[in-house]
Amino acid sequence: MLQRLKTFDFTLLFAPIALVAFGTVMVYSASMVYGPVVLDVSSNHYLVKQLQWMVLGIILLFFMSAFPYRHFKRLAKATVLLMVVLLVGLFAFGTAVNNSLSWYDLGPLSFQPAEFVKIGIIIYLSSVYANKQKYIGNFPKAVLPPLVIISVLLGLIIMQPDIGSAAIIGMLASVIIMCSGIKGKHILLLVVVTAGILIMAGSQLVTDERINRFTGAYQPFEAPQSDGYHLIQSYVAIATGGLTGVGLGQGVQKLGYLPEPHTDFIMAVIAEELGFIGVVITVGLLATIVLRGLYISWRCKDAFGSLLALGISSLFAIQSFINLGAMSGLLPITGVTLPLVSYGGSSLVIMMFSLGILNNIARTVKVKEEERAETYEPEREPVHRTRQQGVRSWN
């Protein structure tokens, strides 16, 4: 047991658990007044639920850390089938939330399939491109077939509509494809084709609501009571917090002024109550996970494991960037949560599940490197003593 514990990547255990614990505290702080006043639920309603998801997430983190990641390679086709079934099923059994048919309501539990698709697309693409390494330069045979699957999944998510999740999944797929070893001219071709599709579909994707989101992000003070209201309240929270914040639990913006303070705008609550220092610590822990994952991807000699680690690291980086960009006015508001910190069972469980896989890759890399170090013996040539110098020398 001690030998197994030594193989764990403690950075990828400490950082996620610290973030989840910190996030649970902030979810309670953000919702203890917002819940009963705005949503008519008890003050500890979201705390209890988040604690349940946190415990499940930590169990999954340790379980998946011990589960050999290579088994997922054989499950790639089944993963694709499950993703399609879950997304199609929404149109018959799904529940609309915020005008998006993107949830399954299972009574006490709710589940968002798009969260599963995020890790599912990473597993699928990592598997398929790892298997095609011998002929990765053949565009029709190696690169094109997986793009059909990606297009179907993105189409189903856009139809809900859930543009935020579709954007994350599209960027994840792009990162894995570009790092899979395909030729530069094929990357350029994909960029041109994707740009053309977006231009042609622009009339269907661009609606008055989405235009208003751009207006609210880049010109918030032109409509302070409507489109720009969310961002202005976030600015007020950030400005109020200053360097050290007003104190944990002492924030004012969460008292009905800042919409969704426990989900999309959890970082604004952190900025107000814990100040710039709290923001730096949160972003620092997220960056630690991302950088550690990229380092593991670089060290992994297995193509599947390397792409898998890259995809999981990219998931955290992309989703964090979109969430922080929205609360700071850099990007339009899309409803994307901050990984491991915002309230949300589906997101939290999938993220911890993904980090368990990443930790298993790190463990495998560490064990393989130790085995190579133990078995490696440099070839030595005869040693002789020179008569003149009377010293040993290597030939």
C-alpha positions in Angstrom: 0.0 0.0 0.0 2.8 2.4 0.9 4.5 1.6 -2.4 1.3 2.4 -4.3 0.8 5.6 -2.4 4.3 6.8 -3.4 3.3 6.5 -7.1 0.5 9.0 -6.7 1.0 12.5 -8.1 0.3 14.5 -4.9 0.1 17.8 -6.8 -2.9 16.4 -8.7 -4.5 15.2 -5.4 -3.8 18.3 -3.2 -4.8 21.0 -5.8 -8.2 19.6 -6.8 -9.2 18.7 -3.2 -8.1 22.1 -2.0 -10.1 23.8 -4.8 -13.2 21.7 -4.1 -13.1 22.4 -0.4 -12.5 26.1 -1.0 -15.3 26.2 -3.6 -17.8 24.6 -1.2 -17.1 27.2 1.4 -17.6 30.0 -1.3 -20.7 28.3 -2.6 -22.2 28.5 0.9 -21.1 32.1 1.3 -22.6 33.1 -2.0 -25.9 31.2 -1.5 -26.7 31.5 2.2 -28.7 34.6 1.6 -29.3 34.4 -2.1 -31.0 31.0 -1.7 -33.7 31.9 0.8 -34.4 35.4 -0.4 -34.2 35.0 -4.2 -34.9 31.2 -4.8 -37.0 30.4 -1.7 -34.8 27.6 -0.4 -33.0 27.1 2.9 -29.8 28.9 3.5 -27.8 25.6 3.5 -29.6 24.1 0.6 -26.7 24.5 -1.9 -24.1 23.7 0.8 -25.6 20.3 1.5 -25.8 19.4 -2.1 -22.3 20.6 -2.9 -20.9 18.6 0.0 -22.6 15.5 -1.4 -21.1 16.0 -4.8 -17.7 16.9 -3.2 -17.6 13.5 -1.4 -18.6 11.6 -4.5 -16.0 13.6 -6.5 -13.2 12.8 -4.1 -14.1 9.1 -4.2 -14.0 9.1 -8.0 -10.7 11.0 -7.9 -9.0 8.2 -5.9 -10.8 5.4 -7.7 -9.9 6.6 -11.2 -6.3 7.3 -10.0 -6.0 3.5 -9.4 -8.0 2.5 -12.6 -5.6 1.8 -15.5 -6.3 4.6 -18.1 -5.5 2.2 -21.0 -8.9 0.5 -20.5 -10.6 3.6 -21.8 -9.0 3.0 -25.2 -11.1 -0.1 -25.7 -14.2 1.9 -24.6 -13.9 4.6 -27.1 -16.7 3.4 -29.5 -19.0 2.7 -26.6 -18.3 6.2 -25.3 -19.4 7.7 -28.7 -22.6 5.7 -28.7 -23.4 6.7 -25.2 -22.8 10.4 -26.0 -25.1 10.3 -29.0 -27.9 8.5 -27.1 -27.7 10.9 -24.2 -27.8 14.0 -26.4 -30.6 12.6 -28.6 -32.6 11.6 -25.6 -32.8 15.2 -24.4 -35.2 16.0 -27.2 -37.7 13.5 -25.8 -37.0 13.4 -22.0 -34.9 16.5 -21.4 -35.8 19.5 -19.2 -35.4 23.1 -20.3 -33.2 25.3 -18.0 -32.6 28.9 -19.0 -34.2 28.3 -22.4 -31.9 25.4 -23.1 -33.1 21.8 -23.4 -29.9 20.5 -21.8 -30.8 18.7 -18.6 -32.2 15.3 -17.4 -34.3 15.9 -14.3 -34.2 12.7 -12.3 -36.1 13.9 -9.2 -33.5 14.6 -6.5 -30.7 14.5 -9.2 -30.2 16.5 -12.3 -27.6 15.6 -15.0 -26.3 17.6 -18.0 -25.0 15.3 -20.7 -22.8 18.0 -22.3 -20.5 17.7 -19.2 -20.1 14.0 -20.0 -19.4 14.8 -23.7 -16.5 17.0 -22.7 -14.5 14.0 -21.2 -16.1 11.6 -23.7 -14.8 13.5 -26.7 -11.3 13.6 -25.2 -11.3 9.8 -24.7 -12.6 9.2 -28.2 -10.2 11.5 -30.0 -7.2 10.4 -28.0 -8.0 6.8 -28.8 -8.7 7.2 -32.5 -5.7 9.4 -33.2 -3.4 7.3 -31.1 -4.4 4.3 -33.3 -3.8 6.3 -36.5 -0.3 7.4 -35.8 1.3 5.2 -38.5 -0.7 7.0 -41.2 -1.6 10.3 -39.5 -0.4 12.2 -42.6 -3.2 10.6 -44.7 -6.0 13.2 -44.3 -9.0 11.2 -45.8 -8.1 8.0 -43.8 -6.8 9.4 -40.5 -8.1 12.9 -39.9 -11.5 13.1 -41.6 -13.6 10.2 -40.1 -13.5 11.5 -36.5 -14.5 14.9 -37.7 -17.9 13.5 -38.8 -18.5 12.3 -35.2 -17.5 15.7 -33.8 -19.8 17.5 -36.2 -22.8 15.3 -35.1 -22.1 15.9 -31.4 -21.7 19.6 -31.8 -24.8 19.8 -33.9 -26.9 18.1 -31.2 -25.5 20.4 -28.5 -26.1 23.6 -30.6 -29.7 22.4 -31.2 -30.5 22.5 -27.5 -29.1 25.3 -27.7 -26.0 25.3 -25.5 -23.4 27.5 -27.3 -21.1 27.6 -24.3 -20.6 23.9 -24.1 -20.4 23.6 -27.9 -17.6 26.1 -27.9 -15.6 24.3 -25.2 -16.0 20.9 -26.9 -15.1 22.4 -30.3 -11.9 24.0 -28.8 -11.0 20.7 -27.1 -11.3 18.8 -30.3 -9.2 21.4 -32.1 -6.4 21.1 -29.5 -6.2 17.3 -29.7 -6.4 17.2 -33.5 -3.6 19.9 -33.9 -1.4 18.0 -31.4 -2.0 14.6 -32.8 0.8 14.9 -35.4 -1.2 15.9 -38.5 0.4 17.9 -41.2 0.5 21.7 -41.1 -1.3 22.0 -44.4 -4.1 19.9 -43.0 -4.4 22.1 -40.0 -4.7 25.1 -42.3 -7.3 23.4 -44.3 -9.4 22.6 -41.2 -9.1 26.3 -40.1 -10.3 27.5 -43.4 -13.2 25.1 -43.6 -14.3 25.8 -40.0 -14.2 29.5 -40.6 -16.3 29.0 -43.8 -18.9 26.9 -41.9 -19.2 29.5 -39.1 -19.7 32.3 -41.6 -22.4 30.4 -43.5 -24.1 29.4 -40.3 -23.8 32.9 -38.8 -27.3 33.9 -39.8 -28.7 30.9 -37.9 -26.4 31.2 -34.8 -26.7 35.0 -34.4 -29.9 35.9 -32.6 -31.0 39.1 -30.8 -30.3 37.5 -27.5 -26.7 36.6 -28.4 -26.1 40.1 -29.9 -27.3 41.5 -26.6 -24.8 39.4 -24.8 -22.0 40.9 -26.8 -23.4 44.4 -26.2 -23.5 43.6 -22.5 -19.9 42.4 -22.4 -18.3 45.2 -24.4 -20.7 48.1 -23.8 -22.3 47.3 -20.4 -22.9 50.9 -19.4 -25.1 51.6 -22.4 -27.7 49.2 -20.9 -27.0 49.2 -17.2 -30.4 47.8 -16.2 -30.6 45.1 -18.8 -27.9 43.6 -21.0 -25.0 45.1 -19.0 -26.4 44.5 -15.5 -24.6 41.2 -14.8 -21.2 42.6 -15.8 -21.6 45.9 -14.0 -22.5 44.1 -10.7 -19.4 41.9 -11.2 -17.3 45.1 -11.7 -18.7 46.5 -8.4 -17.8 43.3 -6.6 -14.3 43.3 -7.9 -13.7 46.9 -7.1 -15.1 46.6 -3.6 -12.9 43.7 -2.8 -9.6 45.5 -3.4 -6.5 43.7 -2.2 -7.7 41.7 0.8 -11.5 41.8 0.4 -14.3 42.8 2.8 -14.1 39.4 4.7 -15.5 35.9 4.1 -19.3 36.0 4.2 -19.4 39.8 4.4 -20.0 40.5 0.6 -23.0 42.6 -0.4 -23.3 41.9 -4.2 -24.5 38.4 -3.5 -27.5 39.8 -1.7 -29.7 39.9 -4.8 -27.6 42.3 -6.8 -25.2 39.8 -8.6 -27.2 37.2 -10.6 -26.1 33.5 -10.1 -23.4 34.3 -7.5 -22.9 30.6 -6.6 -22.4 29.4 -10.2 -21.3 31.6 -13.1 -20.1 34.5 -11.0 -18.5 32.7 -8.1 -15.2 34.4 -8.8 -16.8 37.8 -8.4 -17.9 36.8 -4.9 -14.3 35.6 -4.2 -13.0 38.9 -5.4 -15.3 40.9 -3.2 -14.9 38.9 0.0 -11.2 37.7 -0.3 -9.9 40.4 -2.6 -7.1 40.1 -5.2 -5.3 37.6 -2.9 -8.2 35.2 -3.0 -8.4 35.5 -6.8 -4.7 34.8 -7.2 -4.8 31.7 -5.0 -7.8 30.3 -6.9 -6.3 31.0 -10.3 -3.0 29.7 -9.1 -4.5 26.3 -8.1 -6.2 26.0 -11.4 -3.0 26.9 -13.3 -1.1 24.3 -11.2 -3.5 21.6 -12.4 -3.2 22.7 -16.0 0.6 23.0 -16.1 1.0 19.8 -14.2 -1.2 18.0 -16.7 0.7 19.5 -19.7 4.0 18.3 -18.1 2.6 14.8 -17.7 1.5 14.8 -21.3 5.0 15.8 -22.4 6.6 13.0 -20.3 4.2 10.3 -21.3 5.6 8.0 -24.1 2.3 6.5 -24.9 0.4 8.4 -27.6 -3.0 7.7 -26.1 -1.9 8.7 -22.6 -0.2 11.8 -23.9 -3.2 13.0 -25.9 -5.6 12.1 -23.0 -3.5 14.2 -20.5 -3.3 17.0 -23.0 -7.1 17.0 -23.5 -7.9 17.0 -19.8 -5.5 19.8 -19.1 -7.0 21.8 -22.0 -10.5 21.2 -20.6 -9.5 23.0 -17.4 -7.7 25.7 -19.1 -10.4 26.5 -21.7 -13.4 26.4 -19.2 -11.5 28.5 -16.7 -10.6 31.1 -19.3 -14.2 31.3 -20.6 -15.6 31.7 -17.1 -13.1 34.3 -15.9 -13.4 36.1 -19.3 -17.1 36.4 -18.8 -17.0 37.8 -15.2 -14.3 40.3 -16.2 -15.9 41.5 -19.5 -13.3 39.9 -21.7 -15.8 37.5 -23.2 -19.6 37.4 -23.5 -21.5 35.6 -20.7 -22.2 32.0 -21.7 -23.2 30.3 -18.4 -19.9 28.3 -18.1 -19.0 27.4 -14.6 -15.6 27.7 -13.0 -14.1 24.2 -12.6 -14.2 22.7 -9.1 -15.2 26.0 -7.6 -18.7 26.8 -8.9 -21.9 25.0 -7.7 -22.9 22.2 -9.9 -23.0 18.4 -9.5 -22.5 17.3 -13.1 -19.5 19.6 -13.7 -17.8 18.8 -10.3 -18.1 15.0 -10.7 -16.9 14.9 -14.3 -14.0 17.2 -13.5 -12.9 15.0 -10.5 -13.4 11.9 -12.7 -11.1 13.5 -15.3 -8.5 14.4 -12.8 -8.5 10.8 -11.5 -7.6 9.7 -15.1 -4.9 12.3 -15.3 -3.4 11.1 -12.0 -3.4 7.5 -13.2 -1.5 8.6 -16.3 1.0 10.4 -14.0 1.4 7.3 -11.9 2.0 5.1 -15.0 4.6 7.6 -16.2 6.4 7.6 -12.9 6.4 3.8 -12.6 7.7 3.3 -16.2 10.5 5.9 -15.6 11.5 4.1 -12.4 11.5 0.7 -14.2 13.7 2.1 -17.0 16.1 3.7 -14.5 16.4 0.4 -12.6 17.0 -1.8 -15.7 19.3 0.7 -17.5 23.0 -0.1 -17.1 25.4 1.9 -19.2 27.8 -0.2 -21.2 31.3 0.1 -19.7 34.5 -0.5 -21.6 37.6 -1.9 -20.0 39.4 0.3 -17.4 43.2 0.6 -17.5 45.8 2.4 -15.5 48.2 4.6 -17.4 51.7 4.1 -16.2 52.7 7.7 -16.6 49.8 9.2 -14.7 48.9 6.3 -12.4 45.2 7.2 -12.6 42.1 5.4 -13.9 40.6 6.5 -17.2 37.5 5.4 -19.2 37.9 4.4 -22.9 
